[in-house]
Amino acid sequence: MSTSKPKWWTSPPAGLRYVVTLVSVASAVALANILEARWHSTPYVSLFLCAIMLSAWFGGYRQSLLASALSVLAFDYYFLPPTHTLAINTSETPRLIIFAVAALFVGLIAASQRNTTGSLRLARDDLAVKVQELKRVNEALHAENADRKRAEEALRRAQAELTHITRITTMGELTASIAHEVNQPLTAVVNNASACLSLLPNGAPHLAEVREALTEIVDDADRASAVITRVRQLAKKAPTERNLLDLKDVIADVLALARYECATRRVTIRTELPDELPRVSGDRVQLQQVLLNLVVNGMDAMNTVEESKRVLIICVRHEARDGQREASVSVRDAGTGFKTEETDRLFEAFYTTKPHGMGMGLAISRSIIEAHGGRLWAEPNQGAGATFLFSLPVAGNTEL
């Protein structure tokens, strides 16, 4: 919508307004004299009222008052007896007063209408300007919304990439553990197969021993396959899958991956798991990543602690919070701990207390838990070390 420029007659110069007023009243006087002389017609009042309305419409209140005053004077001078004098005949006084009141009333109404029309015009133009501004703002908002959506999508992809990278980094720290876990059952497979070969050539077959050895071969092969499966699950970049999970199984998978690392670092892991624990809904691999990160952090924190005190306790509890049932998992170490003022910073991106850490593990772990509808936090122990906890809503949660 385009705004039209105001016409010159809607806001004429002050001098022109007065000129129009004088000309209009003079024209009314001249026309009245002509009509009276030629046709003996006396439309004085109508002509003067027209001049007043024209002056008011063109000039405004001041010009309407001036035109009214001039019209009253001209009416008295030219058309009320005695004519050609401003002396007022007593019998004509009511007529002059009525004319003056009518002239003033008509002038004020015309001026008021002019001002109202001008105000409406300004309001229209102002509305048109605001509409244009709103259109521009709307277009800017649309563009900003599109940019925000693109930024959110880019952020989501970056977070997914970063989550995958930290998962691979954590696995890199456990390379020796993974290699040992795979090598140990494979070595047992080779030994049991060699035992079977040594048993078969004997004259009296030792079928029971062969059967036992073959059973151990199958078990060890399954162990190796399970380790490889866990590693592939952690290494693959797959979309999030929500399934009903038993946290005991998640903990068992993580402990299997970290078993050799614990032995190498002389760390004892204890678990306190209830017999019955409600299931949670979540992505198995992501929850393994969170727990594995907490376990590795706990072992790192105890590197400088004497071996007898390197104890990591994983505890699972069934709790209620704000009337909702939750499963709470805690990882308690006996390491160096942290200061109370550092509690909030622990989960900031790129903040780390490790010499070679990236500072992303806890930040990503918190984002994973929050995406599952839970929370992740840390508490300093009364004695040495710290406890990291996360809670998840129970699947099919109902208020207690």
Secondary structure as UniProt FT lines:
FT   HELIX           8..10
FT   HELIX           14..39
FT   HELIX           44..59
FT   HELIX           61..74
FT   HELIX           75..79
FT   HELIX           90..92
FT   HELIX           93..173
FT   HELIX           175..199
FT   TURN            200..201
FT   HELIX           207..235
FT   STRAND          243..245
FT   HELIX           247..265
FT   STRAND          268..272
FT   STRAND          280..282
FT   HELIX           284..301
FT   TURN            302..304
FT   HELIX           307..309
FT   STRAND          311..321
FT   TURN            322..323
FT   STRAND          324..332
FT   HELIX           340..342
FT   TURN            343..344
FT   HELIX           345..347
FT   TURN            349..350
FT   TURN            355..356
FT   HELIX           361..371
FT   TURN            372..373
FT   STRAND          375..380
FT   STRAND          386..394
FT   TURN            395..396
//
